[in-house]
Amino acid sequence: MATLLQLDSFKSESGDLTVLEKIFPTAIKRVFYICDVPSGSVRGGHRHHKTWQALVCLKGECRVFVDNGSSEEFYQLNSSNQCLILEPKDWHLMDNFSEGSILLVIANETYDKADYIDTPYPKAKNENSFSRFKARQHAFIS
């Protein structure tokens, strides 16, 4: 299942420094960010064959729904010193982006369309939350 980490942050009069290191079993190969998300939009809706990801909401906040096939959980990312580690098996969706939010995504693999698994796990434990997310994902894709 996904893991929520508290990153080391160092505060000083000249600004804050937050350190993100040693988060993956291999080296970082890709970095991107998600911003300007329209109200009500849902992002993600996939898992991976081999890619690990780290999500840090640098500004604002968002919610992440994670399903690893045996359990489901919601995570609220609302601080730049929180880092959500997603394993390849973690099917995930992001929503409830606040206005002006910026979600940083760090991956241990470069983009490869063949690495994406868009189909959710067959049976979710929390059918209500999963159905709601599935419906919103369909509306986003359509």
Secondary structure as the mmCIF struct_conf table of DSSP 4:
data_model
#
loop_
_struct_conf.conf_type_id
_struct_conf.id
_struct_conf.beg_label_comp_id
_struct_conf.beg_label_asym_id
_struct_conf.beg_label_seq_id
_struct_conf.end_label_comp_id
_struct_conf.end_label_asym_id
_struct_conf.end_label_seq_id
STRN STRN1 THR A 3 GLN A 6
HELX_LH_PP_P HELX_LH_PP_P1 LEU A 7 LEU A 7
STRN STRN2 ASP A 8 SER A 12
TURN_TY1_P TURN_TY1_P1 GLU A 13 SER A 14
STRN STRN3 GLY A 15 VAL A 19
BEND BEND1 LYS A 22 LYS A 22
BEND BEND2 PHE A 24 THR A 26
STRN STRN4 ARG A 30 CYS A 35
HELX_LH_PP_P HELX_LH_PP_P2 VAL A 37 PRO A 38
TURN_TY1_P TURN_TY1_P2 SER A 39 GLY A 40
STRN STRN5 ARG A 43 HIS A 48
BEND BEND3 HIS A 49 LYS A 50
STRN STRN6 GLN A 53 LYS A 59
BEND BEND4 GLY A 60 GLY A 60
STRN STRN7 CYS A 62 ASP A 67
BEND BEND5 GLY A 69 SER A 70
STRN STRN8 GLU A 72 LEU A 77
BEND BEND6 SER A 79 SER A 79
TURN_TY1_P TURN_TY1_P3 SER A 80 ASN A 81
STRN STRN9 GLN A 82 LEU A 86
TURN_TY1_P TURN_TY1_P4 PRO A 88 LYS A 89
STRN STRN10 TRP A 91 ASP A 95
HELX_LH_PP_P HELX_LH_PP_P3 PHE A 97 SER A 98
TURN_TY1_P TURN_TY1_P5 GLU A 99 GLY A 100
STRN STRN11 ILE A 102 ALA A 107
BEND BEND7 ASN A 108 GLU A 109
HELX_RH_3T_P HELX_RH_3T_P1 LYS A 113 ASP A 115
STRN STRN12 TYR A 116 ILE A 117
BEND BEND8 THR A 119 THR A 119
HELX_LH_PP_P HELX_LH_PP_P4 PRO A 120 TYR A 121
BEND BEND9 PRO A 122 LYS A 123
BEND BEND10 LYS A 125 ASN A 126
HELX_RH_AL_P HELX_RH_AL_P1 GLU A 127 ILE A 141
#
